[in-house]
Amino acid sequence: MRIRIAAALSAVAATALLLSGCAGAGSPSASPSPSASSSCLLDAKPGKASDAIKVEGEGKDLKVTVPSGADIDKATAVERTVVKKGDGKDVKAGDLVSVRYRIVNAADSAVLDSSSRSSDDQIPVLLDPQQQSLFVAALECKPLGSAVVAAIPGKMFGEGGKSVVVYAEATKKLPTVADGTAVAPVEGMPTVKLAKDGAPEITIPKTDPPTETKISVLKQGDGATVASGDYVIVQYRGVTWADGKEFDSSWKRGTPAQFQTTGVVTGFKKALEGQKVGSQVLAVIPPAEGYGAQAQSGIPANSTLVFVIDILGTVPSAAPAQ
């Protein structure tokens, strides 16, 4: 589930593309690499193209216009101009932030995607250093609260790519652990103890595993509700019931994960959909709603799986461009 800065965009929800790893035409000739003088992955600089972009209005009425003379197609690299400098700490790769944005076609300023699909005109975005997405290019190494425009030439999207402009404003940093209200544990379920950083330690009871998927809420959040097909941002740890051995963990990788609810096993999907952002969920998934008789990396065939999932953000999978 990866997408890099050179993933193709279309008029369908660009955020979905950025989060899902869906690729269109072409792949990059080269990926951005950290600057020798900083920890920035790209640290794009201003240029004639990005300086020419006009930003008018605010909130859901904000409009991004690309003048005909901007010549973004002729730019040799991503250009980034600060429209408004914020006063927070610098945003960095790995951060989870709330973002107000517009993504427009450089040729005609048509909106390809917009955070205005959300009721508060903001979308949670994970600046995944492994993805090097458009939002990493736009927001990294600028103070929280800054508004920027990034001009991205079509050549960055591979052969036949179309130039785009990204307006983005990181409004606040979001928690990377579930911050909901603690709920009493359910008897008979695995027990969970949290480390100081929020990483869960899971202890399996000395009983036979359930034959149906069992889900309990350990923390009750009060954020947006995850709908079917949403792209979710989560922290999670998975172990097998048989021996409590870990087979996967976002905590071990050092950054939350992001994927679509319809792209995971049935039991994991059930654990996500209908839950609220800020919740921590414990799920016990029998083979029938896990990987069945098919062995996976680190998971023997016919394994019952146990997950602890912190739900950090959710993005609708499809919405008309605003």
C-alpha positions, 0 to 999 in steps of 0.5 A: 500500500504505497504511493510515491510523489510520481503516482498519477492523479485523476479527477476521482478522489486524489486523497484516496489515491494518495492513501491507497497506493493506487497507481495510474500512468507511469512511475517516477524516474527518481524518488526524492532523497533527503537533503544532505544538509537537513532531514527533509525528504525533498525540501522543495524551494520556491520558483517562478511557477509556484510564485505565480499561483494565485490563492484567494478566499478562505475556508470552503470558499478558497480558490486556487488559480494557475495563470496561463503563464505559470509554465509548470510543465517547463519546471525541472523539479517540484517548486514550493512557495509559502503563502502564509508562514505558521508559528508552530513547530516544523512539520516532518515526515512521519507526522499525522496532521489535519490538512486543509487542501485543494489539488488542481489541474495546472492546465485549467485550475479545475479542482481534482480533490479538496478537503471541503468534502469534510464538514470542517474542511480538513482531512487527516493526513499521514506524512508517511516517509515511505510514500513521499506523497504530494503532501510530504512534498508540500508540507514537510519542514515548514512550520505548523499553520503554514499555507503553501502551494506546490507546483508539480510538473507532469514529468514527475508523474511519468510519461504522459503525466499532467501537471498539478498544483497542491495548496495545503495547510497543516492546521494541527498535529494529531495524536498517534495513539488512541485518545478515547475514554477507557472502557472496562475489558470484556471477560474471556478476551485477551488482556492488553497492557500499554507501554508508555508510548502506547504500544500494546502488550497482548496476553492470550488466555489459556482457553480455546479460541472463539469460533466467531470474530469477537470485537471489544472496545478498549477505548471509546473515541468521539471522532468521525465514524469509519464507514465501509470503504474508508481509508483509515490511519491506524496503529496496530499490533497483531499476534497469533492466539496459539502462542502470542507471537507477533506477526505484524506491528505498525509500532515496530515500523515506527509509523502508523499504517494507512489502508482501505477497510475493504482491502483487509481480511474480513475480521479486521474490516469488521473491527474497523467499520462503525468505530469512531476515531480515537477508539482502541479496538481488540479483535479476535479473528478465527481462520474463517475471517482471517487467512484460513488454511493459507499460511502467510509470512509469520502466520501459520495456516489456520491461525486465530489472529488477535489485533489491538488497533488504535483508530487515528483517522478516517477519509471517505473513499469517494466524494465529488470534487468540490 
